[in-house]
Amino acid sequence: MSSTILIVDPAVTSRIVMKVNLFAARYDVRLAASPREARTLIEAAPPDLVLIDLARDTAAALAFCRDLRNGAFGGARPPPP
């Protein structure tokens, strides 16, 4: 069974390029255009890793990361740093 990676990026091209490269490396890849969409995907099935674009909407992305770290989406909570 391969690991699941969730890519959260508003740029369609960035999501597709990352998906193609990660898929070639045999990862199961899911895509979200926003933190809101990512939250829905995480609640349905938590991924092993989340890659998120912090450059576009930094405040929303950081709030998403904070909520993810605090276990707000259900599922397993990540280990502390």
N, C-alpha and C positions, 0 to 999 in steps of 0.2 A: 504494500500500500504506500503510495507516495504522499509526501507532505503537502498540505494545502496552503497556498499563499493568496492573500487578498490584497489587491492593488487598488489604492484609493487615489485617484488623480482626475481632475476635471478635463485634462487634455486627452482627447480620444487617441491621438497618435502615440502619446507616451504610454498609455495603457496597452495599446496593441503591440508596440515594440517590446515592452517588458514581458507581455504574455507570450509572445512568440519565443523569446529567449528562454524564459523559465519553462515553458512547455517542452522545448527541445532538451532541457535538462531533466525532464521527466517529473516536473512538479504539476500538481493539480492547481490551476490558477482560476481565481474568480476576480471579477472586475466591478468597481463601483466608481461613479462619477463624483460622489459627494460623501461627506461623513454621514449624512442622514441615510443614504442608500447603503453604506457600509454597515451601519448599525443594524439594519434589517437583515442583511446577509449574515452578520455575526450572531444575531439572535436565533436564526434558523439553524446554523451549523458553524460553530466557532472555528476559525482557521488556525493553523500552526504559527503563521507569521503574517503581520500586516505591514505593508509598505504604503506610506502616505506622503503626499506632496505637501510640504509645509510652506512653500513659497507663495502660493496664490492667496489663500484665506488663512493666514497664520492663526488668528484668534480661534476660528472654528476648528482648525486642525489640532491645535493644542488642547482645546476643550475636549475634543474627541479622544485624544490620547490619554488625557487625565481620566475621563470616564472609563475608558478601556482598562486602564491600570487599576482603577478602583472596583472593577468587576460590575459596572453598571449594566452591562449587556448580557449578563448571565454567563454560564459556562465557566471554564477554568480561569483562574486569575493568574497573571504572569508572575514569575518569581521576582523578588526584590532585586535591585541592582547590587 
